[in-house]
Amino acid sequence: PTNLPGSNLPPPTSAKKYSPLTVAVVKTLAKLFGYNTQTSTAIRVTTDYYDRCAERAEVEAPFFYEECYLPPSFQTWFSITTLHVWLLSVRFRSLPAPLGRVYIQELINQMFVDVENRIRGPYKVTQNRLVKGYMKDLLEQYHGACAAYDEGLIRGDPVLAAAIWRNVFGAGWGAMGGVKGKRAPEPGVAPKLGPNPLAVEEDAAQKGAKAGSAPAATSLEVDPIQASILKKSQSPSDVFQTDEPLVDPRHAKWTPLYPEDPELEFPQSLEQFVVFIRKEVHRLERLPDQVIMQ
């Protein structure tokens, strides 16, 4: 503050007012040089918008790389940037025609100019043939991701979560050997194995029978990953035609999930993505067009 006692700073001066003639001359010159055309305005605005999108992977690094276990790679940066560029594109579509298309195209241009600079600069890929191939692949990834996000935005959160899982997490989770996939277990740490709940239930029924009480019915629900799925109205001892070997669920290996298991963290991270997208779309929707275009 400049008006506090002891600050020894002069009070702020009011903005200088220009004559109407000066303002008219400046506006005319700007128009002649194309400064205020739709395209030039879109270029200026989308440059700032894209800079905000490109820095999200770094600004929110603790969430992306520590909570979500995404590898700090170029592909991760591209996926995160694509998501934020898509969010702005969704808002640009509602601008009056043809402004929406102009702003979207300029935003995409800004993105892929930066992508090429990163490929040629930090990653030192100088052969034009390789750069052209990478750019083509990344453009296809961009269009595919945007189409998937559009579908999720319309059809609901489960579809949107699936799109995030495919395009951000690479249909896996976290880092394994520098690529996308399920997070590798810590070296030297054996997986935690818990008791088979069906076996525990059967033991309880046998103990109850010895005590004179009626045996409890044994559930045949099995973990679909750990045991083959049994047909309805058939017991584990029944034999039926199947391509997979029949597994008695009472003897199936059972691996329960513990609170510290990473598999329980992933749905929470995925939910945060979905909630963020919904809130951001709603926030951008409430902003007037004039605010978006300036």
Order of alpha helices (4+ residues) and beta strands (2+ residues): alpha-alpha-alpha-alpha-alpha-alpha-alpha-beta-beta-alpha-alpha-alpha
